[in-house]
Amino acid sequence: MNSTPRLSGQLCDDGWMDKEAAVKAIPGIRIGEEDGDSPILQESILWEVNSNPNAGWRADMNAAFSNYTFTQFKRLLGVKPLPKDRLLDFPVRRHPESLKVTLPKEFDARNVWSHCSSISRILDQGHCGSCWAFGAVESLSDRFCIHFGQNISLSVNDLLSCCGFLCGDGCDGGYPILAWQYLVQNGVVTEECDPYFDQIGCSHPGCEPSYPTPTCEKKCKAGNQVWPESKHFSVNAYRVSSDQHDIMAELYKNGPVEVSFTVYEDFAHYKSGVYKHITGVSIGGHAVKLIGWGTSDRGEDYWLLANQWNRGWGDDGYFKIARGGTSVESKKTSSPACRPQEPGPHQSAAAADLNPNL
């Protein structure tokens, strides 16, 4: 029998689209999907951000999206909104005040758990709306290392292809909290057993415009591994309070957290600094991995996150987003993270919800 330990996990409030329609069009900026064939990267957005002395971040014509249209970029944003009554099935976890008052002013999981190479990995979801699966599996991989010393990479492809309608629509988007539920019930194998399907040597720009969801095969690609024995599970799925100190405490105590937030047009142009929405319409919900927090030289509090759009995007694949006020913690609950229990047959993880300007 597999003696892999089991982790518990929490998930995000998938209600990021509550006020999506409230965003107004800016003169000179496309209004929406009626212009879906136009490029996602716009010189007008670049100018509006970089000419604003109060923006706090720099925009760039990111090479990662040089050949993307608005519609193609939208497909990358795969977080689907879960009905509120379904969210009630998952408990909200809050941390004791005694822990929250002792949190450091700055925190970077890459430095704190430097022996865990998975925390520093920047992956690439390709032309697939699989962010909901990446955020969950990456966080779970990190927590296995943090709590059990297992420096492993778990399979995004397993969750993406085998969860099916239980998690959503594969490359057409999914529900982060239901992904965590699947990790409890079915687990995932290692990346070596079932590597991500977008491993065909293509790099941005120049990939196909979209991919169908891969087929669930339930057979290891590596000849020395057996599918059932490669499984890693979660103990439970839970949400974290959207209070920023609860999110910080979850990360500080248990490790990286899957988070979701609303993406606007200007986010595609992010290069460096502390992002906050400046211009453009809302496009969709995106899930990533939260790895830290801090305060910029300008005195702006921020979250530090790892994206999965390869290292050619943003600040070597990472980005910072405003923390506090209306920029991040606007939801009743946050997303999933995990904490370990006694070693047993299986393990898992969780996240938080970051919604700028909602």
C-alpha positions in Angstrom: 0.0 0.0 0.0 1.2 3.5 -0.7 2.4 5.3 2.4 2.2 8.8 1.0 1.1 11.3 3.7 -2.2 13.2 3.4 -2.6 16.9 3.6 -5.7 19.0 4.2 -6.7 21.8 1.9 -8.7 25.0 1.6 -10.2 26.7 -1.5 -11.2 30.1 -2.8 -14.5 32.0 -3.1 -15.3 31.7 -6.8 -17.6 34.8 -6.8 -15.0 37.0 -8.6 -17.5 38.0 -11.3 -20.0 39.7 -8.9 -19.2 43.2 -10.2 -17.6 42.4 -13.5 -20.1 44.5 -15.5 -19.4 47.6 -13.4 -16.1 48.4 -15.3 -16.6 51.2 -17.8 -14.9 51.4 -21.1 -12.0 53.9 -21.4 -11.8 56.2 -24.5 -9.4 54.6 -27.0 -9.7 51.2 -25.4 -11.7 48.4 -26.9 -15.1 47.8 -25.3 -15.2 44.1 -25.2 -15.7 40.8 -27.0 -17.1 42.5 -30.1 -13.4 43.4 -30.8 -12.2 39.9 -29.8 -10.0 39.5 -32.8 -7.9 42.6 -32.0 -4.5 42.2 -30.2 -4.6 41.9 -26.4 -1.5 44.1 -26.2 -2.4 47.8 -26.9 0.0 50.8 -27.1 -2.8 52.9 -25.6 -2.8 50.8 -22.4 1.0 50.9 -22.3 0.9 54.7 -22.5 -1.9 55.2 -20.0 -0.1 53.1 -17.3 3.5 54.3 -17.8 2.5 58.0 -18.0 0.6 57.8 -14.7 2.9 58.8 -11.9 0.7 57.2 -9.3 0.4 53.8 -11.1 3.1 52.2 -9.0 3.9 49.6 -11.7 5.4 49.4 -15.3 3.6 48.1 -18.3 5.3 46.4 -21.3 4.4 44.8 -24.6 5.1 41.3 -23.2 6.5 39.0 -25.8 4.6 36.2 -24.3 1.4 37.6 -25.7 2.7 39.3 -28.9 0.5 37.1 -31.1 -2.6 36.8 -28.8 -6.0 38.3 -29.6 -8.4 39.5 -26.9 -10.4 36.2 -27.2 -7.3 34.0 -27.1 -6.0 35.7 -23.9 -9.5 35.5 -22.3 -9.3 31.7 -22.7 -6.3 31.5 -20.4 -8.5 32.9 -17.6 -10.1 29.7 -16.5 -11.7 30.4 -13.1 -15.4 29.8 -13.2 -17.8 31.4 -10.7 -19.3 28.8 -8.3 -22.9 29.3 -7.1 -23.0 30.7 -3.5 -25.0 27.7 -2.3 -22.2 25.4 -3.4 -19.6 27.4 -1.6 -21.4 26.9 1.6 -20.4 23.2 1.4 -16.8 24.2 2.2 -15.9 25.5 5.7 -14.1 28.9 6.1 -10.9 28.6 8.1 -9.7 31.5 10.3 -6.4 31.6 12.2 -6.0 32.6 15.9 -5.2 36.2 16.7 -2.1 35.1 18.6 -0.6 34.0 15.3 -1.8 36.9 13.2 -0.2 39.5 15.6 3.2 37.9 15.2 3.4 37.8 11.4 6.5 39.4 9.9 6.3 42.6 7.8 7.7 40.7 4.8 7.6 37.1 3.8 8.9 35.1 0.8 8.2 31.4 0.7 11.2 30.9 -1.7 13.6 32.0 1.0 11.9 30.5 4.0 11.7 27.0 2.4 14.6 27.3 0.1 15.1 23.5 0.1 11.8 23.2 -1.8 12.6 23.7 -5.4 9.0 23.5 -6.5 8.2 26.9 -4.9 10.5 28.7 -7.3 9.3 26.9 -10.4 7.5 29.0 -13.0 5.5 26.9 -15.4 3.5 27.6 -18.6 -0.2 26.6 -18.9 0.0 27.0 -22.7 -3.1 27.9 -24.7 -5.4 26.2 -22.2 -7.6 27.7 -19.4 -6.1 25.4 -16.8 -5.0 28.0 -14.3 -7.5 26.6 -11.8 -5.6 23.2 -11.9 -2.1 24.8 -11.9 -2.9 26.8 -8.7 -4.1 23.8 -6.8 -1.5 21.3 -7.9 1.5 23.7 -7.5 0.4 24.7 -4.0 0.0 21.0 -3.1 3.4 20.1 -4.4 5.0 22.9 -2.3 3.3 21.8 0.8 4.3 18.2 0.5 7.9 19.4 0.5 7.3 21.8 3.4 5.6 19.4 5.7 7.0 16.0 4.6 10.3 16.7 2.9 9.1 15.3 -0.4 10.6 17.5 -3.1 8.2 16.4 -5.8 6.2 17.8 -8.7 2.6 16.7 -8.9 0.7 16.3 -12.2 -1.5 19.2 -13.4 -2.4 17.0 -16.3 -4.0 14.4 -14.1 -6.3 16.9 -12.4 -7.0 18.7 -15.7 -7.9 15.6 -17.8 -9.4 13.3 -15.2 -11.5 15.5 -13.0 -13.9 16.1 -15.9 -17.3 17.7 -15.3 -16.7 17.4 -11.5 -14.2 20.3 -11.7 -15.7 22.2 -14.7 -14.7 22.1 -18.4 -10.9 21.3 -18.5 -9.2 23.8 -20.8 -12.3 25.8 -20.9 -12.1 26.6 -17.2 -12.9 25.0 -13.9 -13.8 25.6 -10.2 -10.8 25.9 -7.9 -12.7 24.7 -4.8 -14.0 21.7 -6.6 -10.5 20.9 -7.8 -9.5 20.7 -4.1 -12.5 18.4 -3.5 -11.2 16.2 -6.3 -7.8 16.1 -4.7 -9.4 14.8 -1.5 -11.4 12.1 -3.2 -9.1 11.0 -6.1 -5.7 12.7 -5.6 -3.1 13.3 -8.3 -0.1 11.4 -9.6 3.4 12.8 -10.0 4.4 15.0 -13.0 6.9 12.2 -14.0 4.0 9.7 -14.2 1.7 12.1 -16.2 3.5 15.1 -17.6 1.6 18.2 -18.7 0.2 17.7 -22.2 1.6 21.0 -23.6 5.1 19.6 -23.9 5.6 19.7 -27.6 8.5 22.2 -27.8 6.5 25.2 -28.7 7.2 28.5 -26.9 5.6 31.9 -26.9 5.0 33.4 -29.4 4.2 30.7 -32.0 2.0 28.1 -30.3 -1.3 27.0 -31.5 -4.2 29.4 -30.6 -6.0 26.9 -28.4 -5.8 23.3 -27.2 -8.6 20.8 -26.4 -8.6 19.2 -22.9 -6.3 16.2 -22.9 -7.8 12.7 -22.5 -7.6 11.0 -19.1 -5.5 7.8 -19.6 -4.8 6.7 -16.0 -1.5 5.2 -17.1 2.0 6.4 -16.2 4.2 7.6 -19.0 7.2 6.6 -17.0 7.6 2.8 -17.2 8.9 2.5 -13.6 5.7 4.0 -12.0 2.3 2.6 -11.4 -0.7 5.0 -11.5 -2.4 4.1 -8.2 0.9 4.0 -6.3 1.8 7.5 -7.6 -1.3 9.1 -6.2 -1.0 12.0 -3.6 -4.2 13.2 -1.8 -5.7 15.9 0.4 -7.3 15.3 3.7 -10.0 18.0 3.2 -11.0 21.1 1.2 -11.6 24.4 2.9 -11.7 28.1 2.2 -9.7 30.8 4.0 -11.2 34.0 5.3 -10.5 37.0 3.0 -9.1 39.0 5.9 -5.6 39.7 4.7 -4.1 38.6 8.1 -5.9 35.2 7.8 -4.4 34.7 4.3 -1.0 35.7 5.6 -1.3 33.3 8.5 -2.3 30.5 6.2 0.7 31.1 4.0 3.1 31.6 7.0 2.0 28.4 8.8 1.1 26.0 6.0 2.8 27.2 2.8 1.8 28.6 -0.6 -1.9 29.2 -1.3 -3.9 29.0 -4.5 -5.6 32.4 -5.1 -8.0 33.8 -7.6 -8.6 37.3 -8.8 -10.3 39.3 -11.6 -8.0 40.1 -14.6 -8.4 43.4 -16.5 -6.8 44.2 -19.9 -3.9 46.1 -18.4 -2.7 43.0 -16.4 -1.6 41.4 -19.6 0.9 44.3 -19.9 2.4 43.9 -16.4 6.2 44.0 -16.2 7.2 45.1 -12.7 6.1 47.0 -9.6 2.9 46.7 -7.5 0.0 46.1 -9.9 -3.4 47.7 -9.4 -6.0 48.1 -12.1 -5.6 51.4 -14.1 -7.4 50.9 -17.4 -9.3 48.5 -19.6 -12.3 46.1 -19.2 -12.5 43.1 -17.0 -11.9 39.9 -18.9 -12.2 36.9 -16.5 -11.0 35.1 -13.4 -7.5 33.7 -13.0 -5.9 31.4 -10.4 -2.3 31.6 -9.4 0.0 30.7 -6.4 0.5 33.1 -3.5 4.1 32.9 -2.1 4.6 36.1 0.0 3.9 39.6 0.9 5.7 42.9 1.7 5.9 46.7 1.3 7.4 48.5 -1.7 9.8 51.4 -1.6 6.8 53.6 -2.3 5.1 52.3 0.9 2.6 50.2 -1.0 1.6 46.9 0.7 1.6 44.0 -1.8 1.1 40.3 -2.3 3.8 38.3 -4.1 2.6 35.7 -6.6 3.8 33.2 -9.1 2.0 33.0 -12.4 2.1 30.2 -14.9 2.6 32.1 -18.1 6.3 31.3 -18.3 9.3 33.5 -17.3 8.9 35.7 -20.4 5.8 37.4 -18.8 5.9 39.9 -15.9 8.9 40.0 -13.5 10.5 36.7 -14.5 7.1 35.0 -14.2 6.2 36.6 -10.9 4.1 39.6 -10.0 3.1 41.8 -7.1 -0.5 43.0 -6.5 -1.8 45.6 -4.1 -2.6 44.3 -0.7 -5.3 45.8 1.6 -8.1 48.3 1.0 -10.2 47.5 -2.1 -7.4 46.0 -4.1 -7.3 42.5 -2.9 -9.4 41.3 0.1 -12.8 42.1 -1.2 -14.5 38.7 -0.9 -16.2 37.0 2.0 -13.8 34.1 1.7 -10.5 33.4 0.1 -9.1 30.4 -1.7 -7.4 27.0 -0.9 -4.3 26.0 1.0 -3.2 22.9 2.9 -1.8 21.7 6.2 -0.4 18.3 6.9 -1.8 15.6 9.2 -0.3 12.4 10.3 1.3 10.4 7.5 -1.3 8.1 5.9 -2.2 6.7 2.5 -2.7 10.2 0.8 -2.3 14.1 1.0 -3.5 17.8 -0.3 -3.5 21.7 -0.2 -5.6 25.1 -0.5 -6.0 28.9 -1.7 -7.2 32.6 -1.2 -9.2 35.1 -3.3 -7.5 38.3 -4.5 -9.9 40.7 -6.4 -8.4 44.1 -7.3 -10.8 47.0 -7.5 -14.0 45.0 -7.0 
